[in-house]
């Protein structure tokens, strides 16, 4: 018979994972098999700098947590060694960091994830990672908003120069 203390600890772990799944704006599931200690340390450092929590978790505990959080579609990717990255603030950062790291280290494989309560497969997570950062998107928006004023100013300047040349 299982020890009551062990069962309680596992239930506490499931509750913590469930809370993280519900609170995270982005959760990415990855297979880290084949990475050495130095590579995992570097990956953890990059994720920590972006405010992303990275944990190696047991699949059975994560499956129970996905059932509690009503994200059972994620169970399909919970096979083999599983590492999970949780981000509360940035919905793109974990996908971007893990995808970039996977390009340099072929041993890391992004399996899927959850973004704002919707389950994504590996291809959708890669597409999310390819999006520009929030700052990049804001600068693109600002450029689009400034273009009409810039064009108007150039037109006024051209008319003024033309009138000066005629005079």
KOLBA-462607 format. One record per atom (N, C-alpha, C): atom name; residue number from 1; residue in one letter; x, y, z. Coordinates in steps of 0.02 Angstrom, whole numbers, plus 32768, in hexadecimal, padded with zeros to 4 digits. Example, Ala and Ser with C-alpha at 12.3 -4.5 7.8 and 13.67 -1.06 7.14 Angstrom:
BEGIN
N, 1, A, 8294, 7EE4, 8186
CA, 1, A, 8267, 7F1F, 8186
C, 1, A, 8294, 7F5B, 8186
N, 2, S, 8282, 7F90, 8162
CA, 2, S, 82AC, 7FCB, 8165
C, 2, S, 8285, 8002, 818A
! end
This chain:
BEGIN
N, 1, X, 802A, 7FC5, 8000
CA, 1, X, 8000, 8000, 8000
C, 1, X, 802C, 803E, 8000
N, 2, X, 8018, 8070, 7FD9
CA, 2, X, 8041, 80AD, 7FD2
C, 2, X, 8040, 80D4, 8014
N, 3, X, 8077, 80F3, 8020
CA, 3, X, 807D, 811C, 805C
C, 3, X, 8053, 815B, 8054
N, 4, X, 802D, 816C, 8088
CA, 4, X, 8000, 81A6, 8086
C, 4, X, 8027, 81E6, 807B
N, 5, X, 8063, 81EA, 8096
CA, 5, X, 808D, 8226, 808E
C, 5, X, 80A1, 8230, 8045
N, 6, X, 80B3, 81F9, 8023
CA, 6, X, 80C7, 81FC, 7FDD
C, 6, X, 808B, 8211, 7FB2
N, 7, X, 8051, 81F5, 7FC0
CA, 7, X, 8014, 8206, 7F9A
C, 7, X, 8005, 8250, 7FA3
N, 8, X, 800C, 8269, 7FE0
CA, 8, X, 7FFF, 82AF, 7FEE
C, 8, X, 8030, 82DC, 7FC8
N, 9, X, 8070, 82C8, 7FC7
CA, 9, X, 80A2, 82F0, 7FA3
C, 9, X, 8093, 82F2, 7F58
N, 10, X, 807F, 82B8, 7F3D
CA, 10, X, 806F, 82B6, 7EF5
C, 10, X, 8032, 82E0, 7EE6
N, 11, X, 8000, 82DE, 7F12
CA, 11, X, 7FC4, 8307, 7F08
C, 11, X, 7FD5, 8351, 7F0B
N, 12, X, 8002, 8363, 7F38
CA, 12, X, 8018, 83A9, 7F3D
C, 12, X, 803C, 83BD, 7EFC
N, 13, X, 8066, 8391, 7EE1
CA, 13, X, 8088, 839F, 7EA2
C, 13, X, 8056, 83A9, 7E6A
N, 14, X, 8024, 837D, 7E66
CA, 14, X, 7FF0, 8383, 7E32
C, 14, X, 7FCB, 83C6, 7E39
N, 15, X, 7FBC, 83D8, 7E77
CA, 15, X, 7F99, 8418, 7E82
C, 15, X, 7FC4, 8454, 7E6C
N, 16, X, 8005, 8451, 7E79
CA, 16, X, 8033, 8487, 7E64
C, 16, X, 8037, 848B, 7E18
N, 17, X, 803C, 8451, 7DF7
CA, 17, X, 8040, 8450, 7DAD
C, 17, X, 7FFE, 846A, 7D90
N, 18, X, 7FC6, 8456, 7DAD
CA, 18, X, 7F84, 846D, 7D96
C, 18, X, 7F80, 84B9, 7D9B
N, 19, X, 7F96, 84D5, 7DD4
CA, 19, X, 7F95, 851D, 7DDD
C, 19, X, 7FC0, 8540, 7DA9
N, 20, X, 7FFB, 8524, 7D9B
CA, 20, X, 8028, 8542, 7D69
C, 20, X, 8009, 853F, 7D24
N, 21, X, 7FE8, 8507, 7D13
CA, 21, X, 7FC7, 8502, 7CD2
C, 21, X, 7F90, 8536, 7CCA
N, 22, X, 7F6B, 8541, 7CFF
CA, 22, X, 7F34, 8572, 7CFD
C, 22, X, 7F4D, 85BA, 7CFB
N, 23, X, 7F83, 85C8, 7D1F
CA, 23, X, 7F9C, 860D, 7D25
C, 23, X, 7FC7, 8622, 7CEA
N, 24, X, 7FE6, 85F2, 7CC8
CA, 24, X, 8016, 8601, 7C93
C, 24, X, 7FF3, 861B, 7C54
N, 25, X, 8010, 864E, 7C37
CA, 25, X, 7FF7, 8664, 7BF5
C, 25, X, 8012, 8636, 7BBF
N, 26, X, 804D, 8618, 7BCC
CA, 26, X, 806A, 85E9, 7B9C
C, 26, X, 808E, 85B1, 7BC2
N, 27, X, 8080, 8574, 7BAE
CA, 27, X, 80A1, 8539, 7BCA
C, 27, X, 80BC, 8511, 7B8E
N, 28, X, 80FC, 8500, 7B90
CA, 28, X, 811A, 84DA, 7B59
C, 28, X, 8135, 8498, 7B74
N, 29, X, 8124, 8461, 7B52
CA, 29, X, 813C, 841F, 7B64
C, 29, X, 8173, 840B, 7B33
N, 30, X, 81AC, 83F4, 7B4E
CA, 30, X, 81E4, 83E3, 7B23
C, 30, X, 8204, 83A2, 7B39
N, 31, X, 8226, 8381, 7B0B
CA, 31, X, 824C, 8345, 7B17
C, 31, X, 8296, 835B, 7B1A
N, 32, X, 82B4, 8353, 7B53
CA, 32, X, 82F9, 836B, 7B5C
C, 32, X, 832C, 8332, 7B57
N, 33, X, 8316, 82F6, 7B44
CA, 33, X, 8342, 82BB, 7B41
C, 33, X, 837D, 82C9, 7B12
N, 34, X, 83B9, 82BE, 7B2A
CA, 34, X, 83F5, 82C7, 7B01
C, 34, X, 841B, 8307, 7B11
N, 35, X, 83FD, 8334, 7B38
CA, 35, X, 8422, 8370, 7B4C
C, 35, X, 8450, 8360, 7B86
N, 36, X, 848C, 837C, 7B85
CA, 36, X, 84B9, 8371, 7BBE
C, 36, X, 84AB, 83A6, 7BF3
N, 37, X, 84CC, 83A0, 7C2B
CA, 37, X, 84C0, 83CC, 7C65
C, 37, X, 84CE, 8415, 7C53
N, 38, X, 8504, 8421, 7C2F
CA, 38, X, 8515, 8466, 7C1D
C, 38, X, 84DE, 8485, 7BF1
N, 39, X, 84C4, 845E, 7BC2
CA, 39, X, 8490, 8477, 7B96
C, 39, X, 844F, 8486, 7BBC
N, 40, X, 843C, 8459, 7BE9
CA, 40, X, 8400, 8463, 7C12
C, 40, X, 8409, 84A0, 7C3F
N, 41, X, 8444, 84A9, 7C5A
CA, 41, X, 8452, 84E3, 7C85
C, 41, X, 844C, 8523, 7C5D
N, 42, X, 8467, 8524, 7C20
CA, 42, X, 8462, 855F, 7BF5
C, 42, X, 8418, 856E, 7BE4
N, 43, X, 83F3, 853A, 7BD4
CA, 43, X, 83AC, 8542, 7BC4
C, 43, X, 8386, 855E, 7BFF
N, 44, X, 8392, 8542, 7C3A
CA, 44, X, 8370, 855B, 7C77
C, 44, X, 8382, 85A5, 7C83
N, 45, X, 83C0, 85B7, 7C77
CA, 45, X, 83D6, 85FC, 7C81
C, 45, X, 83B0, 862B, 7C52
N, 46, X, 83AB, 8618, 7C12
CA, 46, X, 8387, 8642, 7BE1
C, 46, X, 833E, 8649, 7BF4
N, 47, X, 831F, 8612, 7C09
CA, 47, X, 82D9, 8614, 7C1C
C, 47, X, 82CE, 863D, 7C5C
N, 48, X, 82FA, 8636, 7C8C
CA, 48, X, 82F5, 865B, 7CCB
C, 48, X, 82F9, 86A6, 7CBE
N, 49, X, 8327, 86BA, 7C91
CA, 49, X, 832F, 8701, 7C81
C, 49, X, 82F0, 871F, 7C62
N, 50, X, 82C8, 86F4, 7C41
CA, 50, X, 828A, 870A, 7C21
C, 50, X, 824E, 8703, 7C50
N, 51, X, 825A, 86ED, 7C8E
CA, 51, X, 8224, 86E5, 7CBE
C, 51, X, 81FB, 86A6, 7CB4
N, 52, X, 821B, 8673, 7C97
CA, 52, X, 81F9, 8634, 7C88
C, 52, X, 8211, 85FF, 7CB9
N, 53, X, 81E3, 85D9, 7CD6
CA, 53, X, 81F4, 85A3, 7D03
C, 53, X, 81FA, 8563, 7CDB
N, 54, X, 8230, 853D, 7CE4
CA, 54, X, 823E, 8501, 7CBD
C, 54, X, 8247, 84C7, 7CEE
N, 55, X, 821E, 8491, 7CE6
CA, 55, X, 8222, 8458, 7D13
C, 55, X, 821F, 8417, 7CEB
N, 56, X, 8242, 83E5, 7D05
CA, 56, X, 823B, 83A1, 7CEC
C, 56, X, 8207, 8380, 7D19
N, 57, X, 81D1, 8367, 7CFA
CA, 57, X, 8199, 834C, 7D21
C, 57, X, 8188, 8306, 7D0A
N, 58, X, 816A, 82DF, 7D37
CA, 58, X, 8153, 829C, 7D26
C, 58, X, 8113, 82A2, 7CFD
N, 59, X, 8110, 827B, 7CC8
CA, 59, X, 80D6, 827D, 7C9C
C, 59, X, 8095, 826D, 7CBF
N, 60, X, 8096, 823D, 7CEE
CA, 60, X, 8059, 822A, 7D11
C, 60, X, 803E, 8264, 7D3A
N, 61, X, 806B, 828A, 7D5A
CA, 61, X, 8055, 82C3, 7D82
C, 61, X, 8039, 82FA, 7D55
N, 62, X, 8059, 8305, 7D1B
CA, 62, X, 8042, 8339, 7CED
C, 62, X, 7FFE, 8324, 7CD0
N, 63, X, 7FF5, 82E4, 7CC1
CA, 63, X, 7FB4, 82CC, 7CA7
C, 63, X, 7F7C, 82D9, 7CD9
N, 64, X, 7F8A, 82CB, 7D18
CA, 64, X, 7F57, 82D9, 7D4B
C, 64, X, 7F48, 8324, 7D50
N, 65, X, 7F7C, 834D, 7D49
CA, 65, X, 7F73, 8395, 7D4B
C, 65, X, 7F4D, 83AE, 7D0E
N, 66, X, 7F5A, 8391, 7CD3
CA, 66, X, 7F35, 83A6, 7C97
C, 66, X, 7EEB, 8393, 7C9E
N, 67, X, 7EDE, 835C, 7CBE
CA, 67, X, 7E97, 8348, 7CC9
C, 67, X, 7E76, 837B, 7CF7
N, 68, X, 7E99, 8390, 7D2C
CA, 68, X, 7E7D, 83C2, 7D5A
C, 68, X, 7E73, 8405, 7D38
N, 69, X, 7EA1, 8417, 7D0B
CA, 69, X, 7E9E, 8458, 7CE9
C, 69, X, 7E75, 8455, 7CA9
N, 70, X, 7E58, 841B, 7C9A
CA, 70, X, 7E30, 8411, 7C5E
C, 70, X, 7E57, 841E, 7C1E
N, 71, X, 7E94, 8404, 7C1C
CA, 71, X, 7EC0, 840A, 7BE1
C, 71, X, 7ED8, 83C5, 7BCB
N, 72, X, 7EAB, 8395, 7BCB
CA, 72, X, 7EBF, 8350, 7BBD
C, 72, X, 7EDA, 8346, 7B76
N, 73, X, 7ECE, 8374, 7B47
CA, 73, X, 7EEA, 836D, 7B04
C, 73, X, 7F36, 836E, 7B06
N, 74, X, 7F52, 838A, 7B3B
CA, 74, X, 7F9B, 838E, 7B43
C, 74, X, 7FB9, 8349, 7B53
N, 75, X, 7F90, 831A, 7B6B
CA, 75, X, 7FA9, 82D8, 7B7F
C, 75, X, 7FCB, 82B3, 7B45
N, 76, X, 7FB8, 82C2, 7B07
CA, 76, X, 7FD5, 829F, 7ACD
C, 76, X, 8021, 82AA, 7AC8
N, 77, X, 803A, 82E3, 7AE0
CA, 77, X, 8082, 82F1, 7ADA
C, 77, X, 80A9, 82DE, 7B19
N, 78, X, 8086, 82C4, 7B4B
CA, 78, X, 80A7, 82B3, 7B8A
C, 78, X, 80C2, 826B, 7B87
N, 79, X, 80F6, 8262, 7B5F
CA, 79, X, 8117, 8221, 7B59
C, 79, X, 8162, 822E, 7B5D
N, 80, X, 8186, 81FF, 7B79
CA, 80, X, 81CE, 8206, 7B7F
C, 80, X, 81E1, 823B, 7BB1
N, 81, X, 8221, 824B, 7BB5
CA, 81, X, 8237, 827F, 7BE4
C, 81, X, 8217, 82C2, 7BD3
N, 82, X, 81F9, 82E0, 7C04
CA, 82, X, 81D3, 831D, 7BF8
C, 82, X, 81EB, 8356, 7C24
N, 83, X, 81F8, 838E, 7C04
CA, 83, X, 8207, 83CC, 7C27
C, 83, X, 81D0, 83FE, 7C14
N, 84, X, 81BC, 8426, 7C45
CA, 84, X, 8186, 8455, 7C39
C, 84, X, 819D, 849B, 7C4C
N, 85, X, 818F, 84CB, 7C1F
CA, 85, X, 81A0, 8511, 7C2B
C, 85, X, 815F, 8537, 7C35
N, 86, X, 815A, 855B, 7C6E
CA, 86, X, 811E, 8582, 7C7F
C, 86, X, 8130, 85CD, 7C7D
N, 87, X, 8107, 85F5, 7C5C
CA, 87, X, 8110, 863D, 7C5B
C, 87, X, 80CE, 865F, 7C6B
N, 88, X, 80CF, 8689, 7C9F
CA, 88, X, 8091, 86AB, 7CB3
C, 88, X, 8086, 86EA, 7C8A
N, 89, X, 80BB, 870E, 7C78
CA, 89, X, 80B4, 874F, 7C57
C, 89, X, 80B5, 874A, 7C0B
N, 90, X, 80EB, 8730, 7BF0
CA, 90, X, 80F6, 8731, 7BA7
C, 90, X, 80DF, 86F1, 7B87
N, 91, X, 80B0, 86F7, 7B58
CA, 91, X, 8094, 86BC, 7B37
C, 91, X, 80C2, 86A1, 7AFF
N, 92, X, 80F6, 86C6, 7AED
CA, 92, X, 8121, 86B1, 7AB6
C, 92, X, 8166, 869C, 7ACE
N, 93, X, 817D, 86B7, 7B06
CA, 93, X, 81C2, 86AC, 7B1C
C, 93, X, 81D6, 8663, 7B23
N, 94, X, 81B0, 8639, 7B46
CA, 94, X, 81C8, 85F4, 7B4D
C, 94, X, 81CD, 85D0, 7B0A
N, 95, X, 819C, 85DA, 7ADF
CA, 95, X, 819D, 85B9, 7A9D
C, 95, X, 81D9, 85D2, 7A74
N, 96, X, 81E5, 8613, 7A76
CA, 96, X, 821C, 8630, 7A50
C, 96, X, 8260, 8617, 7A6A
N, 97, X, 8269, 8618, 7AAB
CA, 97, X, 82AA, 8603, 7AC8
C, 97, X, 82B6, 85B9, 7ABA
N, 98, X, 8284, 858F, 7AC7
CA, 98, X, 828C, 8547, 7ABC
C, 98, X, 8296, 8537, 7A72
N, 99, X, 8273, 855A, 7A46
CA, 99, X, 827A, 854E, 79FF
C, 99, X, 82C0, 8562, 79E7
N, 100, X, 82D7, 859D, 79FD
CA, 100, X, 831A, 85B4, 79EA
C, 100, X, 834F, 8584, 7A04
N, 101, X, 8346, 856D, 7A42
CA, 101, X, 8376, 853F, 7A60
C, 101, X, 8376, 84FC, 7A3B
N, 102, X, 833B, 84E6, 7A25
CA, 102, X, 8334, 84A7, 7A00
C, 102, X, 8357, 84AB, 79BC
N, 103, X, 8359, 84E7, 799E
CA, 103, X, 837C, 84EF, 795E
C, 103, X, 83C7, 84E4, 7966
N, 104, X, 83E3, 84F8, 799F
CA, 104, X, 842A, 84F1, 79AC
C, 104, X, 843A, 84AC, 79C9
N, 105, X, 840A, 848E, 79EC
CA, 105, X, 8414, 844D, 7A0D
C, 105, X, 83DC, 841E, 79F7
N, 106, X, 83EB, 83F4, 79C7
CA, 106, X, 83B7, 83CA, 79A9
C, 106, X, 8399, 8398, 79DA
N, 107, X, 83BA, 838D, 7A13
CA, 107, X, 83A0, 835D, 7A44
C, 107, X, 835F, 8376, 7A65
N, 108, X, 8356, 83B7, 7A69
CA, 108, X, 8319, 83D4, 7A87
C, 108, X, 82E2, 83D5, 7A53
N, 109, X, 82A9, 83BA, 7A66
CA, 109, X, 826F, 83B8, 7A39
C, 109, X, 8233, 83D7, 7A5D
N, 110, X, 8215, 8409, 7A3E
CA, 110, X, 81D8, 8426, 7A59
C, 110, X, 819E, 83F9, 7A43
N, 111, X, 8178, 83E0, 7A74
CA, 111, X, 8142, 83B0, 7A65
C, 111, X, 80FE, 83D2, 7A5C
N, 112, X, 80F4, 8409, 7A7F
CA, 112, X, 80B3, 842C, 7A7D
C, 112, X, 80AE, 845A, 7AB8
N, 113, X, 8070, 8471, 7AC4
CA, 113, X, 8067, 849E, 7AFD
C, 113, X, 8021, 84B9, 7B01
N, 114, X, 801A, 84E9, 7B2F
CA, 114, X, 7FDA, 850A, 7B3A
C, 114, X, 7FE6, 8555, 7B39
N, 115, X, 7FBE, 8579, 7B11
CA, 115, X, 7FC3, 85C2, 7B10
C, 115, X, 7F7E, 85DE, 7B1D
N, 116, X, 7F78, 8604, 7B53
CA, 116, X, 7F39, 8623, 7B66
C, 116, X, 7EFF, 85F1, 7B68
N, 117, X, 7F0D, 85B5, 7B83
CA, 117, X, 7ED9, 8582, 7B8B
C, 117, X, 7ECC, 8557, 7B4E
N, 118, X, 7EF0, 8562, 7B17
CA, 118, X, 7EE6, 853A, 7ADA
C, 118, X, 7F24, 850E, 7ACF
N, 119, X, 7F18, 84CE, 7AC2
CA, 119, X, 7F4F, 849F, 7AB8
C, 119, X, 7F6A, 84A6, 7A71
N, 120, X, 7FAD, 84AB, 7A6B
CA, 120, X, 7FCF, 84B1, 7A2B
C, 120, X, 7FFA, 8473, 7A20
N, 121, X, 8001, 845E, 79E1
CA, 121, X, 8030, 8427, 79D2
C, 121, X, 8075, 8445, 79C4
N, 122, X, 80A4, 841B, 79B3
CA, 122, X, 80EA, 8431, 79A9
C, 122, X, 80EE, 8464, 7970
N, 123, X, 80CA, 8459, 7939
CA, 123, X, 80CE, 8487, 7900
C, 123, X, 80B1, 84CB, 7912
N, 124, X, 807B, 84CC, 7938
CA, 124, X, 805D, 850C, 794C
C, 124, X, 808A, 8531, 797D
N, 125, X, 80AD, 850C, 79A9
CA, 125, X, 80DC, 852B, 79D7
C, 125, X, 8116, 854A, 79B0
N, 126, X, 812D, 8528, 797B
CA, 126, X, 8163, 8543, 7951
C, 126, X, 814B, 8583, 792F
N, 127, X, 810E, 8584, 7916
CA, 127, X, 80F3, 85BF, 78F6
C, 127, X, 80EE, 85F9, 7928
N, 128, X, 80DB, 85EA, 7966
CA, 128, X, 80D7, 861D, 799A
C, 128, X, 811D, 8638, 79A8
N, 129, X, 814E, 860C, 79AA
CA, 129, X, 8193, 8620, 79B8
C, 129, X, 81AF, 864D, 7981
N, 130, X, 8196, 8645, 7944
CA, 130, X, 81AF, 866C, 790C
C, 130, X, 8191, 86B2, 790A
N, 131, X, 815F, 86BF, 7933
CA, 131, X, 8142, 8703, 7936
C, 131, X, 8175, 8733, 7954
N, 132, X, 8173, 8772, 793F
CA, 132, X, 81A0, 87A3, 795E
C, 132, X, 818D, 87AD, 79A8
N, 133, X, 81BC, 87C7, 79CD
CA, 133, X, 81AF, 87D5, 7A14
C, 133, X, 817B, 880D, 7A1A
N, 134, X, 8163, 8817, 7A56
CA, 134, X, 8132, 884B, 7A63
C, 134, X, 814D, 8890, 7A4F
N, 135, X, 818C, 889C, 7A60
CA, 135, X, 81AB, 88DC, 7A4F
C, 135, X, 81B0, 88E4, 7A03
N, 136, X, 81C1, 88AD, 79E0
CA, 136, X, 81C5, 88AF, 7997
C, 136, X, 8182, 88BD, 7978
N, 137, X, 814D, 889E, 7992
CA, 137, X, 810A, 88AB, 7978
C, 137, X, 80F5, 88F3, 7984
N, 138, X, 8106, 890D, 79BF
CA, 138, X, 80F4, 8953, 79CE
C, 138, X, 811A, 8983, 79A0
N, 139, X, 8159, 8975, 7991
CA, 139, X, 817E, 89A1, 7965
C, 139, X, 8162, 899E, 791E
N, 140, X, 814C, 8962, 7908
CA, 140, X, 812C, 895D, 78C6
C, 140, X, 80EB, 8986, 78C4
N, 141, X, 80C4, 8982, 78F9
CA, 141, X, 8086, 89A7, 78FD
C, 141, X, 8094, 89F2, 78FC
N, 142, X, 80C6, 8A08, 7921
CA, 142, X, 80D8, 8A4F, 7922
C, 142, X, 80ED, 8A66, 78DD
N, 143, X, 8114, 8A3D, 78BA
CA, 143, X, 812A, 8A4F, 7877
C, 143, X, 80EF, 8A56, 7848
N, 144, X, 80BE, 8A29, 784D
CA, 144, X, 8082, 8A2C, 7823
C, 144, X, 805A, 8A6B, 7833
N, 145, X, 8057, 8A7C, 7873
CA, 145, X, 8030, 8AB7, 7887
C, 145, X, 8053, 8AF8, 7872
N, 146, X, 8095, 8AF8, 7870
CA, 146, X, 80BA, 8B34, 785D
C, 146, X, 80BE, 8B3E, 7812
N, 147, X, 80B5, 8B0B, 77EA
CA, 147, X, 80BE, 8B0F, 77A2
C, 147, X, 8092, 8B45, 7781
N, 148, X, 8051, 8B4A, 7790
CA, 148, X, 8029, 8B7E, 776F
C, 148, X, 8042, 8BC5, 777F
N, 149, X, 8055, 8BD1, 77BD
CA, 149, X, 806E, 8C14, 77CF
C, 149, X, 80B0, 8C22, 77AD
N, 150, X, 80DC, 8BF0, 77A9
CA, 150, X, 811C, 8BF9, 7789
C, 150, X, 8112, 8C08, 773E
N, 151, X, 80E5, 8BE3, 771E
CA, 151, X, 80D8, 8BEE, 76D7
C, 151, X, 80B9, 8C33, 76CB
N, 152, X, 808D, 8C48, 76F8
CA, 152, X, 806E, 8C8B, 76F2
C, 152, X, 80A4, 8CC1, 76F9
N, 153, X, 80D0, 8CB8, 7729
CA, 153, X, 8106, 8CE9, 7733
C, 153, X, 8134, 8CED, 76F6
N, 154, X, 8143, 8CB3, 76D9
CA, 154, X, 816D, 8CB3, 769D
C, 154, X, 814A, 8CD6, 7663
N, 155, X, 8109, 8CCC, 765C
CA, 155, X, 80E3, 8CEC, 7626
C, 155, X, 80E2, 8D38, 7630
N, 156, X, 80D7, 8D4E, 766D
CA, 156, X, 80D7, 8D97, 767B
C, 156, X, 811C, 8DB4, 766D
N, 157, X, 8151, 8D91, 7680
CA, 157, X, 8195, 8DA9, 7674
C, 157, X, 81A2, 8DAE, 7629
N, 158, X, 818C, 8D7D, 7602
CA, 158, X, 8196, 8D7D, 75BA
C, 158, X, 8171, 8DB8, 759A
N, 159, X, 8135, 8DC5, 75B0
CA, 159, X, 810E, 8DFE, 7595
C, 159, X, 8132, 8E3F, 75A7
N, 160, X, 814A, 8E45, 75E4
CA, 160, X, 816D, 8E82, 75F9
C, 160, X, 81AC, 8E8C, 75D0
N, 161, X, 81D2, 8E58, 75C3
CA, 161, X, 820F, 8E5D, 759C
C, 161, X, 8200, 8E70, 7554
N, 162, X, 81CA, 8E55, 7539
CA, 162, X, 81B6, 8E64, 74F5
C, 162, X, 81A3, 8EAE, 74EF
N, 163, X, 817F, 8EC7, 7521
CA, 163, X, 816B, 8F0E, 7520
C, 163, X, 81A8, 8F3C, 7527
N, 164, X, 81DA, 8F27, 754E
CA, 164, X, 8216, 8F4F, 7555
C, 164, X, 823C, 8F52, 7513
N, 165, X, 823F, 8F1B, 74F0
CA, 165, X, 8263, 8F18, 74B0
C, 165, X, 8240, 8F44, 747B
N, 166, X, 81FD, 8F46, 747D
CA, 166, X, 81D8, 8F6E, 744C
C, 166, X, 81DF, 8FB9, 745A
N, 167, X, 81EA, 8FCA, 7498
CA, 167, X, 81ED, 9011, 74AA
C, 167, X, 822F, 9031, 749C
! end
